[in-house]
Each structure stands twice: as C-alpha cells, then as structure tokens.
C-alpha cells in the first residue's frame, strides 16, 4: 500500500507544533514568577489557548490514522479539525493552515488512488 506524502508532511508539521505548544504553554503555566498578577495572566492565556491545542492534538491523531491506514475519512476529519483549531484561536492560524490544506488535498488524492 502506497502512503500519501502530503499526509506525512502534515503529520510531521502537526506533531512538531503540538510538541512545541506543550513545551511552551506547559512552561508558561508552571513558571512561578513570584507575581500574582503575572501568574494569573499566564493562567488566563493558557486557558484561552487550550481549546485550540486540544483540537489540534485530535487533528494530529486523525492525521496519523489517515497516514497509517490510508483512509480518506480520517484525512477529511483531520483537515476539518485543523480548520476548527484555526477558528478557535485565530492568532495562531499560521501554525495549522498548511496542515489543513495538505489534509484536504490528500483527501482528494486518496479518492483518485482508490479508483
């Protein structure tokens, strides 16, 4: 079974972004600056970005499943979840837009491969 290269690229980018986000936001949430206001600000920022991160993590899981199993439905689901993650935190749209586009194109390519 031939694997889709676009799904592989999206998967690598997605895993790298989720790993970066966990390290960055995990460090911001656990850092003790000694200032109550600074700690409260870090907590609010972490809670604002959390839905985006959870949605992106689920998108990456479906992206991996689409790559491993070569299933069109998983590629479409991953693309939609990347789009939802973009809407949930528009400031970070540039971190997931490439993965979203690659998943949608891979979805179309998988249909052609199945025929």
Secondary structure, DSSP 8 states (H G I E B T S, - for coil): ----HHHHHHHHHHHHHHHHHHHHHHHHHH---S-HHHHHHHHHHHHHHHHHHHHHHHHHHHHHHHHHH--HHHHHHHHHHHHHHHHHTGGGGGGTHHHHHHHHHHHHHHHHHH-
